Amino acid sequence: MMELITEDIKKAMFAKDKEKLDALRYLKAMFIENKTSKAPQAEMEVLIKHVKKLRDSLENFPPENELRKKTEREIEALLVYMPKQLSETDVKAFIAEIIAKTPGVNAGLVMKELSPKIKGQFDSKVANELVKAALA
């Protein structure tokens, strides 16, 4: 993934797309820092965590705030590198499968089994709401 990011940094430089360039440079710096850490993670894990942090930070800004808009554009630039997103229907099918497989299950157990299947592909907060609705 590092090579792809490097190529896209070059493309953003030629296109003079400063926001995308800044987002990609920051992501590349995170990848480099991760490689030198004591417990390196996969590049995809670093990307998923970064995008999740950005999405969570959106809650701190009012709707018309310039920082919010900038953060949203940064997320859009990074979504290209994220794994294919699951639909709500797919997640509901996973939930139904887990519930059918384990009778007398609670929300915590369902989320424990569901989380690895949807990591980086679906918002866990929304998934938690779907689990609660399915168990109600």
N, CA, C and O atoms as CSV, one atom per row, in Angstrom:
chain,resi,resn,atom,element,x,y,z
A,1,MET,N,N,0.819,-1.186,0.000
A,1,MET,CA,C,0.000,0.000,0.000
A,1,MET,C,C,0.871,1.262,0.000
A,1,MET,O,O,0.477,2.295,-0.541
A,2,MET,N,N,2.040,1.171,0.601
A,2,MET,CA,C,2.941,2.321,0.686
A,2,MET,C,C,3.311,2.826,-0.711
A,2,MET,O,O,3.378,4.034,-0.937
A,3,GLU,N,N,3.552,1.898,-1.652
A,3,GLU,CA,C,3.917,2.306,-3.007
A,3,GLU,C,C,2.760,3.047,-3.686
A,3,GLU,O,O,2.967,4.037,-4.388
A,4,LEU,N,N,1.548,2.551,-3.464
A,4,LEU,CA,C,0.363,3.189,-4.032
A,4,LEU,C,C,0.187,4.601,-3.469
A,4,LEU,O,O,-0.117,5.534,-4.212
A,5,ILE,N,N,0.375,4.754,-2.177
A,5,ILE,CA,C,0.260,6.073,-1.536
A,5,ILE,C,C,1.326,7.012,-2.109
A,5,ILE,O,O,1.039,8.172,-2.402
A,6,THR,N,N,2.545,6.515,-2.267
A,6,THR,CA,C,3.631,7.336,-2.812
A,6,THR,C,C,3.300,7.805,-4.230
A,6,THR,O,O,3.517,8.967,-4.571
A,7,GLU,N,N,2.774,6.895,-5.052
A,7,GLU,CA,C,2.380,7.274,-6.421
A,7,GLU,C,C,1.262,8.312,-6.405
A,7,GLU,O,O,1.274,9.262,-7.188
A,8,ASP,N,N,0.300,8.124,-5.508
A,8,ASP,CA,C,-0.812,9.068,-5.429
A,8,ASP,C,C,-0.372,10.423,-4.879
A,8,ASP,O,O,-0.975,11.446,-5.204
A,9,ILE,N,N,0.663,10.440,-4.057
A,9,ILE,CA,C,1.227,11.704,-3.582
A,9,ILE,C,C,1.797,12.469,-4.773
A,9,ILE,O,O,1.597,13.677,-4.894
A,10,LYS,N,N,2.503,11.766,-5.643
A,10,LYS,CA,C,3.061,12.406,-6.837
A,10,LYS,C,C,1.947,12.965,-7.718
A,10,LYS,O,O,2.042,14.084,-8.221
A,11,LYS,N,N,0.883,12.168,-7.899
A,11,LYS,CA,C,-0.243,12.620,-8.730
A,11,LYS,C,C,-0.899,13.856,-8.123
A,11,LYS,O,O,-1.254,14.790,-8.842
A,12,ALA,N,N,-1.060,13.861,-6.800
A,12,ALA,CA,C,-1.673,15.014,-6.123
A,12,ALA,C,C,-0.785,16.247,-6.247
A,12,ALA,O,O,-1.285,17.368,-6.344
A,13,MET,N,N,0.528,16.040,-6.243
A,13,MET,CA,C,1.450,17.169,-6.405
A,13,MET,C,C,1.292,17.783,-7.795
A,13,MET,O,O,1.213,19.003,-7.935
A,14,PHE,N,N,1.246,16.928,-8.822
A,14,PHE,CA,C,1.095,17.426,-10.187
A,14,PHE,C,C,-0.268,18.093,-10.392
A,14,PHE,O,O,-0.384,19.064,-11.139
A,15,ALA,N,N,-1.298,17.563,-9.722
A,15,ALA,CA,C,-2.642,18.122,-9.846
A,15,ALA,C,C,-2.838,19.351,-8.959
A,15,ALA,O,O,-3.856,20.038,-9.043
A,16,LYS,N,N,-1.843,19.616,-8.106
A,16,LYS,CA,C,-1.893,20.742,-7.159
A,16,LYS,C,C,-3.111,20.639,-6.241
A,16,LYS,O,O,-3.749,21.640,-5.916
A,17,ASP,N,N,-3.421,19.398,-5.829
A,17,ASP,CA,C,-4.520,19.127,-4.900
A,17,ASP,C,C,-3.938,19.099,-3.492
A,17,ASP,O,O,-3.575,18.038,-2.984
A,18,LYS,N,N,-3.852,20.267,-2.867
A,18,LYS,CA,C,-3.167,20.419,-1.587
A,18,LYS,C,C,-3.800,19.584,-0.475
A,18,LYS,O,O,-3.085,18.959,0.309
A,19,GLU,N,N,-5.130,19.565,-0.398
A,19,GLU,CA,C,-5.785,18.820,0.686
A,19,GLU,C,C,-5.515,17.317,0.578
A,19,GLU,O,O,-5.206,16.663,1.574
A,20,LYS,N,N,-5.632,16.785,-0.616
A,20,LYS,CA,C,-5.367,15.359,-0.806
A,20,LYS,C,C,-3.894,15.072,-0.538
A,20,LYS,O,O,-3.554,14.062,0.079
A,21,LEU,N,N,-3.031,15.952,-0.997
A,21,LEU,CA,C,-1.598,15.803,-0.780
A,21,LEU,C,C,-1.278,15.769,0.711
A,21,LEU,O,O,-0.517,14.914,1.163
A,22,ASP,N,N,-1.854,16.693,1.474
A,22,ASP,CA,C,-1.625,16.728,2.924
A,22,ASP,C,C,-2.118,15.452,3.600
A,22,ASP,O,O,-1.438,14.894,4.462
A,23,ALA,N,N,-3.308,14.993,3.201
A,23,ALA,CA,C,-3.872,13.773,3.790
A,23,ALA,C,C,-2.991,12.564,3.505
A,23,ALA,O,O,-2.746,11.746,4.392
A,24,LEU,N,N,-2.514,12.452,2.267
A,24,LEU,CA,C,-1.682,11.306,1.883
A,24,LEU,C,C,-0.306,11.363,2.540
A,24,LEU,O,O,0.229,10.336,2.958
A,25,ARG,N,N,0.263,12.556,2.629
A,25,ARG,CA,C,1.563,12.691,3.296
A,25,ARG,C,C,1.460,12.300,4.770
A,25,ARG,O,O,2.343,11.630,5.306
A,26,TYR,N,N,0.379,12.723,5.416
A,26,TYR,CA,C,0.192,12.382,6.826
A,26,TYR,C,C,0.038,10.867,6.985
A,26,TYR,O,O,0.612,10.273,7.898
A,27,LEU,N,N,-0.735,10.250,6.096
A,27,LEU,CA,C,-0.916,8.800,6.151
A,27,LEU,C,C,0.413,8.080,5.933
A,27,LEU,O,O,0.713,7.110,6.629
A,28,LYS,N,N,1.202,8.545,4.980
A,28,LYS,CA,C,2.512,7.931,4.723
A,28,LYS,C,C,3.416,8.067,5.945
A,28,LYS,O,O,4.140,7.133,6.290
A,29,ALA,N,N,3.376,9.225,6.598
A,29,ALA,CA,C,4.167,9.426,7.816
A,29,ALA,C,C,3.717,8.461,8.911
A,29,ALA,O,O,4.541,7.949,9.670
A,30,MET,N,N,2.412,8.215,8.991
A,30,MET,CA,C,1.903,7.258,9.980
A,30,MET,C,C,2.400,5.851,9.672
A,30,MET,O,O,2.738,5.101,10.588
A,31,PHE,N,N,2.447,5.484,8.394
A,31,PHE,CA,C,2.951,4.171,7.997
A,31,PHE,C,C,4.427,4.023,8.389
A,31,PHE,O,O,4.831,2.989,8.921
A,32,ILE,N,N,5.218,5.054,8.125
A,32,ILE,CA,C,6.650,5.015,8.449
A,32,ILE,C,C,6.844,4.919,9.956
A,32,ILE,O,O,7.664,4.138,10.438
A,33,GLU,N,N,6.083,5.720,10.696
A,33,GLU,CA,C,6.173,5.682,12.159
A,33,GLU,C,C,5.768,4.308,12.691
A,33,GLU,O,O,6.374,3.801,13.635
A,34,ASN,N,N,4.750,3.712,12.087
A,34,ASN,CA,C,4.287,2.393,12.497
A,34,ASN,C,C,5.369,1.336,12.280
A,34,ASN,O,O,5.548,0.452,13.118
A,35,LYS,N,N,6.088,1.422,11.163
A,35,LYS,CA,C,7.142,0.441,10.872
A,35,LYS,C,C,8.239,0.460,11.923
A,35,LYS,O,O,8.828,-0.579,12.224
A,36,THR,N,N,8.518,1.628,12.483
A,36,THR,CA,C,9.603,1.749,13.455
A,36,THR,C,C,9.134,1.560,14.892
A,36,THR,O,O,9.948,1.614,15.814
A,37,SER,N,N,7.837,1.339,15.100
A,37,SER,CA,C,7.336,1.163,16.460
A,37,SER,C,C,7.680,-0.236,16.976
A,37,SER,O,O,8.065,-1.118,16.209
A,38,LYS,N,N,7.535,-0.417,18.285
A,38,LYS,CA,C,7.860,-1.713,18.898
A,38,LYS,C,C,6.881,-2.802,18.495
A,38,LYS,O,O,7.250,-3.973,18.398
A,39,ALA,N,N,5.617,-2.413,18.258
A,39,ALA,CA,C,4.592,-3.383,17.873
A,39,ALA,C,C,3.917,-2.919,16.585
A,39,ALA,O,O,2.795,-2.414,16.622
A,40,PRO,N,N,4.595,-3.086,15.441
A,40,PRO,CA,C,4.003,-2.603,14.190
A,40,PRO,C,C,2.725,-3.348,13.823
A,40,PRO,O,O,2.569,-4.536,14.102
A,41,GLN,N,N,1.821,-2.614,13.192
A,41,GLN,CA,C,0.555,-3.184,12.733
A,41,GLN,C,C,0.560,-3.197,11.212
A,41,GLN,O,O,1.416,-2.588,10.569
A,42,ALA,N,N,-0.403,-3.895,10.660
A,42,ALA,CA,C,-0.554,-3.905,9.205
A,42,ALA,C,C,-0.946,-2.502,8.751
A,42,ALA,O,O,-1.609,-1.766,9.482
A,43,GLU,N,N,-0.533,-2.141,7.544
A,43,GLU,CA,C,-0.847,-0.810,7.028
A,43,GLU,C,C,-2.349,-0.563,6.985
A,43,GLU,O,O,-2.804,0.551,7.247
A,44,MET,N,N,-3.122,-1.600,6.655
A,44,MET,CA,C,-4.576,-1.453,6.602
A,44,MET,C,C,-5.136,-1.113,7.983
A,44,MET,O,O,-6.067,-0.315,8.096
A,45,GLU,N,N,-4.575,-1.713,9.029
A,45,GLU,CA,C,-5.021,-1.411,10.390
A,45,GLU,C,C,-4.760,0.049,10.731
A,45,GLU,O,O,-5.600,0.708,11.344
A,46,VAL,N,N,-3.604,0.551,10.337
A,46,VAL,CA,C,-3.247,1.957,10.588
A,46,VAL,C,C,-4.245,2.864,9.865
A,46,VAL,O,O,-4.730,3.842,10.434
A,47,LEU,N,N,-4.541,2.537,8.623
A,47,LEU,CA,C,-5.485,3.323,7.836
A,47,LEU,C,C,-6.876,3.306,8.461
A,47,LEU,O,O,-7.509,4.353,8.593
A,48,ILE,N,N,-7.351,2.129,8.846
A,48,ILE,CA,C,-8.684,1.993,9.433
A,48,ILE,C,C,-8.792,2.813,10.713
A,48,ILE,O,O,-9.782,3.514,10.923
A,49,LYS,N,N,-7.780,2.727,11.566
A,49,LYS,CA,C,-7.804,3.491,12.820
A,49,LYS,C,C,-7.795,4.993,12.559
A,49,LYS,O,O,-8.490,5.749,13.238
A,50,HIS,N,N,-7.015,5.422,11.585
A,50,HIS,CA,C,-6.921,6.852,11.274
A,50,HIS,C,C,-8.263,7.379,10.756
A,50,HIS,O,O,-8.719,8.438,11.188
A,51,VAL,N,N,-8.890,6.656,9.845
A,51,VAL,CA,C,-10.172,7.087,9.300
A,51,VAL,C,C,-11.241,7.086,10.395
A,51,VAL,O,O,-12.097,7.970,10.431
A,52,LYS,N,N,-11.188,6.107,11.274
A,52,LYS,CA,C,-12.146,6.062,12.394
A,52,LYS,C,C,-11.966,7.282,13.296
A,52,LYS,O,O,-12.948,7.892,13.720
A,53,LYS,N,N,-10.718,7.638,13.591
A,53,LYS,CA,C,-10.451,8.834,14.401
A,53,LYS,C,C,-10.996,10.084,13.729
A,53,LYS,O,O,-11.597,10.939,14.379
A,54,LEU,N,N,-10.783,10.183,12.430
A,54,LEU,CA,C,-11.284,11.339,11.696
A,54,LEU,C,C,-12.810,11.403,11.753
A,54,LEU,O,O,-13.385,12.470,11.966
A,55,ARG,N,N,-13.453,10.267,11.563
A,55,ARG,CA,C,-14.928,10.234,11.614
A,55,ARG,C,C,-15.423,10.609,13.004
A,55,ARG,O,O,-16.394,11.353,13.143
A,56,ASP,N,N,-14.761,10.096,14.024
A,56,ASP,CA,C,-15.159,10.427,15.396
A,56,ASP,C,C,-14.965,11.906,15.690
A,56,ASP,O,O,-15.745,12.495,16.439
A,57,SER,N,N,-13.940,12.510,15.114
A,57,SER,CA,C,-13.680,13.923,15.362
A,57,SER,C,C,-14.733,14.828,14.733
A,57,SER,O,O,-14.881,15.978,15.146
A,58,LEU,N,N,-15.468,14.327,13.737
A,58,LEU,CA,C,-16.504,15.129,13.100
A,58,LEU,C,C,-17.584,15.553,14.085
A,58,LEU,O,O,-18.214,16.597,13.913
A,59,GLU,N,N,-17.797,14.742,15.118
A,59,GLU,CA,C,-18.814,15.052,16.119
A,59,GLU,C,C,-18.476,16.316,16.905
A,59,GLU,O,O,-19.364,16.925,17.501
A,60,ASN,N,N,-17.216,16.717,16.914
A,60,ASN,CA,C,-16.779,17.876,17.683
A,60,ASN,C,C,-16.977,19.201,16.961
A,60,ASN,O,O,-16.802,20.265,17.556
A,61,PHE,N,N,-17.341,19.146,15.689
A,61,PHE,CA,C,-17.471,20.369,14.898
A,61,PHE,C,C,-18.930,20.631,14.552
A,61,PHE,O,O,-19.682,19.694,14.285
A,62,PRO,N,N,-19.338,21.902,14.554
A,62,PRO,CA,C,-20.687,22.222,14.058
A,62,PRO,C,C,-20.766,21.951,12.552
A,62,PRO,O,O,-19.734,21.925,11.881
A,63,PRO,N,N,-21.973,21.750,12.013
A,63,PRO,CA,C,-22.127,21.354,10.602
A,63,PRO,C,C,-21.467,22.278,9.578
A,63,PRO,O,O,-20.950,21.784,8.576
A,64,GLU,N,N,-21.463,23.560,9.782
A,64,GLU,CA,C,-20.918,24.478,8.779
A,64,GLU,C,C,-19.495,24.932,9.066
A,64,GLU,O,O,-19.005,25.868,8.435
A,65,ASN,N,N,-18.832,24.284,10.003
A,65,ASN,CA,C,-17.468,24.656,10.386
A,65,ASN,C,C,-16.487,24.264,9.281
A,65,ASN,O,O,-16.620,23.200,8.677
A,66,GLU,N,N,-15.510,25.122,9.022
A,66,GLU,CA,C,-14.521,24.863,7.967
A,66,GLU,C,C,-13.641,23.657,8.299
A,66,GLU,O,O,-13.269,22.899,7.403
A,67,LEU,N,N,-13.303,23.472,9.587
A,67,LEU,CA,C,-12.499,22.304,9.978
A,67,LEU,C,C,-13.261,21.006,9.727
A,67,LEU,O,O,-12.671,19.997,9.340
A,68,ARG,N,N,-14.568,21.037,9.947
A,68,ARG,CA,C,-15.384,19.851,9.687
A,68,ARG,C,C,-15.353,19.525,8.193
A,68,ARG,O,O,-15.183,18.368,7.807
A,69,LYS,N,N,-15.517,20.549,7.359
A,69,LYS,CA,C,-15.507,20.329,5.907
A,69,LYS,C,C,-14.158,19.800,5.448
A,69,LYS,O,O,-14.089,18.919,4.591
A,70,LYS,N,N,-13.082,20.341,6.021
A,70,LYS,CA,C,-11.735,19.886,5.669
A,70,LYS,C,C,-11.541,18.420,6.070
A,70,LYS,O,O,-10.968,17.633,5.317
A,71,THR,N,N,-12.024,18.066,7.261
A,71,THR,CA,C,-11.920,16.689,7.747
A,71,THR,C,C,-12.738,15.749,6.858
A,71,THR,O,O,-12.293,14.642,6.553
A,72,GLU,N,N,-13.917,16.180,6.448
A,72,GLU,CA,C,-14.740,15.352,5.560
A,72,GLU,C,C,-14.033,15.116,4.224
A,72,GLU,O,O,-14.075,14.011,3.684
A,73,ARG,N,N,-13.387,16.147,3.696
A,73,ARG,CA,C,-12.651,15.986,2.427
A,73,ARG,C,C,-11.451,15.057,2.615
A,73,ARG,O,O,-11.110,14.292,1.714
A,74,GLU,N,N,-10.813,15.124,3.784
A,74,GLU,CA,C,-9.689,14.232,4.069
A,74,GLU,C,C,-10.171,12.774,4.125
A,74,GLU,O,O,-9.512,11.874,3.604
A,75,ILE,N,N,-11.308,12.560,4.753
A,75,ILE,CA,C,-11.880,11.209,4.826
A,75,ILE,C,C,-12.177,10.702,3.412
A,75,ILE,O,O,-11.870,9.555,3.085
A,76,GLU,N,N,-12.771,11.551,2.580
A,76,GLU,CA,C,-13.077,11.167,1.197
A,76,GLU,C,C,-11.822,10.757,0.441
A,76,GLU,O,O,-11.842,9.798,-0.331
A,77,ALA,N,N,-10.736,11.481,0.660
A,77,ALA,CA,C,-9.478,11.172,-0.030
A,77,ALA,C,C,-8.923,9.818,0.410
A,77,ALA,O,O,-8.294,9.114,-0.380
A,78,LEU,N,N,-9.157,9.459,1.670
A,78,LEU,CA,C,-8.607,8.211,2.207
A,78,LEU,C,C,-9.511,7.002,1.978
A,78,LEU,O,O,-9.039,5.867,2.031
A,79,LEU,N,N,-10.795,7.222,1.724
A,79,LEU,CA,C,-11.729,6.108,1.535
A,79,LEU,C,C,-11.365,5.233,0.339
A,79,LEU,O,O,-11.748,4.064,0.280
A,80,VAL,N,N,-10.636,5.791,-0.597
A,80,VAL,CA,C,-10.205,5.035,-1.777
A,80,VAL,C,C,-9.369,3.817,-1.361
A,80,VAL,O,O,-9.396,2.787,-2.035
A,81,TYR,N,N,-8.639,3.932,-0.273
A,81,TYR,CA,C,-7.714,2.884,0.162
A,81,TYR,C,C,-8.343,1.916,1.171
A,81,TYR,O,O,-7.738,0.907,1.532
A,82,MET,N,N,-9.551,2.232,1.618
A,82,MET,CA,C,-10.231,1.392,2.610
A,82,MET,C,C,-10.785,0.132,1.945
A,82,MET,O,O,-11.018,0.115,0.737
A,83,PRO,N,N,-10.998,-0.929,2.743
A,83,PRO,CA,C,-11.622,-2.128,2.175
A,83,PRO,C,C,-13.052,-1.816,1.728
A,83,PRO,O,O,-13.654,-0.834,2.164
A,84,LYS,N,N,-13.579,-2.669,0.856
A,84,LYS,CA,C,-14.940,-2.487,0.355
A,84,LYS,C,C,-15.910,-2.435,1.540
A,84,LYS,O,O,-15.863,-3.282,2.432
A,85,GLN,N,N,-16.781,-1.435,1.536
A,85,GLN,CA,C,-17.720,-1.255,2.632
A,85,GLN,C,C,-18.896,-2.217,2.501
A,85,GLN,O,O,-19.381,-2.482,1.401
A,86,LEU,N,N,-19.345,-2.734,3.642
A,86,LEU,CA,C,-20.485,-3.639,3.673
A,86,LEU,C,C,-21.779,-2.831,3.730
A,86,LEU,O,O,-21.802,-1.718,4.256
A,87,SER,N,N,-22.833,-3.387,3.195
A,87,SER,CA,C,-24.139,-2.737,3.285
A,87,SER,C,C,-24.799,-3.129,4.594
A,87,SER,O,O,-24.396,-4.090,5.248
A,88,GLU,N,N,-25.813,-2.373,4.961
A,88,GLU,CA,C,-26.555,-2.665,6.188
A,88,GLU,C,C,-27.210,-4.043,6.088
A,88,GLU,O,O,-27.312,-4.757,7.086
A,89,THR,N,N,-27.649,-4.412,4.902
A,89,THR,CA,C,-28.273,-5.721,4.680
A,89,THR,C,C,-27.277,-6.847,4.960
A,89,THR,O,O,-27.631,-7.856,5.570
A,90,ASP,N,N,-26.030,-6.672,4.513
A,90,ASP,CA,C,-24.995,-7.684,4.765
A,90,ASP,C,C,-24.762,-7.856,6.262
A,90,ASP,O,O,-24.650,-8.978,6.756
A,91,VAL,N,N,-24.691,-6.747,6.972
A,91,VAL,CA,C,-24.436,-6.800,8.413
A,91,VAL,C,C,-25.614,-7.435,9.136
A,91,VAL,O,O,-25.419,-8.214,10.069
A,92,LYS,N,N,-26.828,-7.114,8.722
A,92,LYS,CA,C,-28.015,-7.736,9.334
A,92,LYS,C,C,-27.992,-9.246,9.116
A,92,LYS,O,O,-28.402,-10.004,9.995
A,93,ALA,N,N,-27.518,-9.687,7.956
A,93,ALA,CA,C,-27.422,-11.125,7.677
A,93,ALA,C,C,-26.401,-11.778,8.609
A,93,ALA,O,O,-26.644,-12.870,9.122
A,94,PHE,N,N,-25.258,-11.118,8.832
A,94,PHE,CA,C,-24.268,-11.637,9.777
A,94,PHE,C,C,-24.870,-11.749,11.177
A,94,PHE,O,O,-24.668,-12.749,11.867
A,95,ILE,N,N,-25.601,-10.731,11.587
A,95,ILE,CA,C,-26.209,-10.705,12.920
A,95,ILE,C,C,-27.203,-11.844,13.061
A,95,ILE,O,O,-27.192,-12.557,14.064
A,96,ALA,N,N,-28.069,-12.023,12.058
A,96,ALA,CA,C,-29.064,-13.105,12.103
A,96,ALA,C,C,-28.383,-14.463,12.168
A,96,ALA,O,O,-28.839,-15.355,12.884
A,97,GLU,N,N,-27.307,-14.623,11.434
A,97,GLU,CA,C,-26.550,-15.881,11.434
A,97,GLU,C,C,-25.968,-16.168,12.821
A,97,GLU,O,O,-26.036,-17.295,13.310
A,98,ILE,N,N,-25.400,-15.141,13.445
A,98,ILE,CA,C,-24.797,-15.307,14.772
A,98,ILE,C,C,-25.869,-15.642,15.808
A,98,ILE,O,O,-25.676,-16.525,16.644
A,99,ILE,N,N,-26.994,-14.938,15.750
A,99,ILE,CA,C,-28.081,-15.175,16.708
A,99,ILE,C,C,-28.647,-16.578,16.532
A,99,ILE,O,O,-28.928,-17.257,17.520
A,100,ALA,N,N,-28.819,-17.022,15.287
A,100,ALA,CA,C,-29.362,-18.356,15.021
A,100,ALA,C,C,-28.403,-19.446,15.484
A,100,ALA,O,O,-28.831,-20.510,15.932
A,101,LYS,N,N,-27.126,-19.181,15.375
A,101,LYS,CA,C,-26.107,-20.165,15.729
A,101,LYS,C,C,-25.981,-20.335,17.250
A,101,LYS,O,O,-25.650,-21.419,17.729
A,102,THR,N,N,-26.245,-19.267,18.002
A,102,THR,CA,C,-26.042,-19.284,19.440
A,102,THR,C,C,-27.321,-18.871,20.160
A,102,THR,O,O,-27.589,-17.676,20.283
A,103,PRO,N,N,-28.111,-19.818,20.635
A,103,PRO,CA,C,-29.334,-19.451,21.345
A,103,PRO,C,C,-29.015,-18.806,22.710
A,103,PRO,O,O,-28.003,-19.122,23.335
A,104,GLY,N,N,-29.886,-17.910,23.150
A,104,GLY,CA,C,-29.700,-17.247,24.438
A,104,GLY,C,C,-28.542,-16.271,24.447
A,104,GLY,O,O,-27.931,-16.043,25.491
A,105,VAL,N,N,-28.236,-15.694,23.305
A,105,VAL,CA,C,-27.096,-14.806,23.165
A,105,VAL,C,C,-27.499,-13.368,23.545
A,105,VAL,O,O,-28.662,-12.985,23.418
A,106,ASN,N,N,-26.518,-12.587,24.012
A,106,ASN,CA,C,-26.779,-11.176,24.323
A,106,ASN,C,C,-26.005,-10.286,23.351
A,106,ASN,O,O,-25.223,-10.774,22.536
A,107,ALA,N,N,-26.231,-8.983,23.449
A,107,ALA,CA,C,-25.630,-8.034,22.513
A,107,ALA,C,C,-24.102,-8.079,22.554
A,107,ALA,O,O,-23.454,-7.993,21.511
A,108,GLY,N,N,-23.533,-8.211,23.730
A,108,GLY,CA,C,-22.081,-8.252,23.873
A,108,GLY,C,C,-21.457,-9.429,23.142
A,108,GLY,O,O,-20.432,-9.286,22.476
A,109,LEU,N,N,-22.076,-10.585,23.270
A,109,LEU,CA,C,-21.550,-11.776,22.591
A,109,LEU,C,C,-21.684,-11.664,21.067
A,109,LEU,O,O,-20.798,-12.083,20.322
A,110,VAL,N,N,-22.801,-11.095,20.620
A,110,VAL,CA,C,-22.992,-10.914,19.183
A,110,VAL,C,C,-21.938,-9.952,18.643
A,110,VAL,O,O,-21.325,-10.223,17.611
A,111,MET,N,N,-21.724,-8.833,19.328
A,111,MET,CA,C,-20.736,-7.847,18.879
A,111,MET,C,C,-19.325,-8.432,18.891
A,111,MET,O,O,-18.514,-8.119,18.020
A,112,LYS,N,N,-19.035,-9.277,19.872
A,112,LYS,CA,C,-17.710,-9.895,19.961
A,112,LYS,C,C,-17.433,-10.758,18.729
A,112,LYS,O,O,-16.315,-10.783,18.215
A,113,GLU,N,N,-18.455,-11.457,18.270
A,113,GLU,CA,C,-18.279,-12.307,17.094
A,113,GLU,C,C,-18.401,-11.516,15.788
A,113,GLU,O,O,-17.772,-11.859,14.786
A,114,LEU,N,N,-19.214,-10.459,15.808
A,114,LEU,CA,C,-19.454,-9.665,14.603
A,114,LEU,C,C,-18.291,-8.729,14.283
A,114,LEU,O,O,-17.962,-8.538,13.112
A,115,SER,N,N,-17.674,-8.151,15.290
A,115,SER,CA,C,-16.640,-7.124,15.096
A,115,SER,C,C,-15.519,-7.532,14.143
A,115,SER,O,O,-15.181,-6.752,13.252
A,116,PRO,N,N,-14.927,-8.720,14.291
A,116,PRO,CA,C,-13.848,-9.087,13.348
A,116,PRO,C,C,-14.334,-9.205,11.895
A,116,PRO,O,O,-13.564,-8.979,10.961
A,117,LYS,N,N,-15.600,-9.555,11.710
A,117,LYS,CA,C,-16.134,-9.719,10.356
A,117,LYS,C,C,-16.344,-8.388,9.651
A,117,LYS,O,O,-16.260,-8.314,8.425
A,118,ILE,N,N,-16.618,-7.334,10.418
A,118,ILE,CA,C,-16.967,-6.048,9.798
A,118,ILE,C,C,-15.902,-4.979,9.986
A,118,ILE,O,O,-16.078,-3.852,9.524
A,119,LYS,N,N,-14.810,-5.305,10.648
A,119,LYS,CA,C,-13.789,-4.315,10.975
A,119,LYS,C,C,-13.325,-3.554,9.732
A,119,LYS,O,O,-12.864,-4.146,8.757
A,120,GLY,N,N,-13.458,-2.244,9.793
A,120,GLY,CA,C,-13.031,-1.391,8.699
A,120,GLY,C,C,-13.985,-1.360,7.519
A,120,GLY,O,O,-13.776,-0.612,6.565
A,121,GLN,N,N,-15.035,-2.173,7.582
A,121,GLN,CA,C,-15.960,-2.255,6.465
A,121,GLN,C,C,-17.342,-1.727,6.806
A,121,GLN,O,O,-18.179,-1.542,5.923
A,122,PHE,N,N,-17.582,-1.480,8.107
A,122,PHE,CA,C,-18.891,-0.984,8.545
A,122,PHE,C,C,-18.708,-0.303,9.883
A,122,PHE,O,O,-17.875,-0.720,10.689
A,123,ASP,N,N,-19.480,0.741,10.125
A,123,ASP,CA,C,-19.390,1.505,11.372
A,123,ASP,C,C,-19.880,0.646,12.541
A,123,ASP,O,O,-21.017,0.174,12.537
A,124,SER,N,N,-19.018,0.448,13.539
A,124,SER,CA,C,-19.363,-0.416,14.664
A,124,SER,C,C,-20.488,0.162,15.518
A,124,SER,O,O,-21.239,-0.593,16.137
A,125,LYS,N,N,-20.618,1.485,15.563
A,125,LYS,CA,C,-21.717,2.094,16.324
A,125,LYS,C,C,-23.060,1.740,15.697
A,125,LYS,O,O,-24.013,1.405,16.402
A,126,VAL,N,N,-23.131,1.813,14.382
A,126,VAL,CA,C,-24.356,1.448,13.674
A,126,VAL,C,C,-24.614,-0.047,13.834
A,126,VAL,O,O,-25.759,-0.464,14.008
A,127,ALA,N,N,-23.568,-0.847,13.776
A,127,ALA,CA,C,-23.702,-2.297,13.941
A,127,ALA,C,C,-24.260,-2.620,15.329
A,127,ALA,O,O,-25.103,-3.506,15.470
A,128,ASN,N,N,-23.794,-1.909,16.342
A,128,ASN,CA,C,-24.281,-2.124,17.702
A,128,ASN,C,C,-25.778,-1.834,17.788
A,128,ASN,O,O,-26.517,-2.568,18.445
A,129,GLU,N,N,-26.226,-0.766,17.128
A,129,GLU,CA,C,-27.654,-0.432,17.106
A,129,GLU,C,C,-28.449,-1.520,16.394
A,129,GLU,O,O,-29.551,-1.861,16.826
A,130,LEU,N,N,-27.903,-2.071,15.303
A,130,LEU,CA,C,-28.566,-3.145,14.573
A,130,LEU,C,C,-28.680,-4.404,15.428
A,130,LEU,O,O,-29.695,-5.098,15.386
A,131,VAL,N,N,-27.637,-4.693,16.201
A,131,VAL,CA,C,-27.660,-5.855,17.091
A,131,VAL,C,C,-28.746,-5.675,18.148
A,131,VAL,O,O,-29.531,-6.588,18.401
A,132,LYS,N,N,-28.787,-4.501,18.758
A,132,LYS,CA,C,-29.823,-4.236,19.783
A,132,LYS,C,C,-31.209,-4.374,19.200
A,132,LYS,O,O,-32.099,-4.928,19.846
A,133,ALA,N,N,-31.413,-3.876,17.983
A,133,ALA,CA,C,-32.727,-3.982,17.342
A,133,ALA,C,C,-33.077,-5.432,17.035
A,133,ALA,O,O,-34.233,-5.833,17.178
A,134,ALA,N,N,-32.105,-6.212,16.621
A,134,ALA,CA,C,-32.348,-7.620,16.290
A,134,ALA,C,C,-32.680,-8.438,17.535
A,134,ALA,O,O,-33.449,-9.397,17.465
A,135,LEU,N,N,-32.104,-8.060,18.665
A,135,LEU,CA,C,-32.344,-8.808,19.903
A,135,LEU,C,C,-33.606,-8.338,20.641
A,135,LEU,O,O,-34.076,-9.009,21.561
A,136,ALA,N,N,-34.141,-7.205,20.242
A,136,ALA,CA,C,-35.323,-6.653,20.930
A,136,ALA,C,C,-36.590,-7.418,20.606
A,136,ALA,O,O,-37.662,-7.077,21.106
